Amino acid sequence: MSEAVSLHILDREYTVGCADGERDSLISAARLLDEKMREVRNGNRMASIDRIAILAALDIAHEFEQVSKAHAARDQALETAISRLTQRLDDVLAASHLV
């Protein structure tokens, strides 16, 4: 089921549909977008709303890419550590059966 949510972004109101349980997340995302758009607008008062939106979206996408890469690197490091621990456990278990 979907509910209507009113969002305020850069002094404009938008009503959008939202899946159950996603309201708070959507409002949080709208606040982030509003914040980024205001930062862009404050840097260039003459910019069109389209340009402000594109630059804000690009900034958010760039941040997302950085976080995604950091998570991928962390996941790879964890995978390597788990593999090493598994191998050590296998070695210890194999050695204990020999005694």
Protein Blocks (a to p, Z undefined) as FASTA:
>chain_A
ZZdddddeehiacdddddehilmmmmmmmmmmmmmmmmmmmmomkbcfklmmmmmmmmmm
mmmmmmmmmmmmmmmmmmmmmmmmmmmmmmmmmmmmmZZ
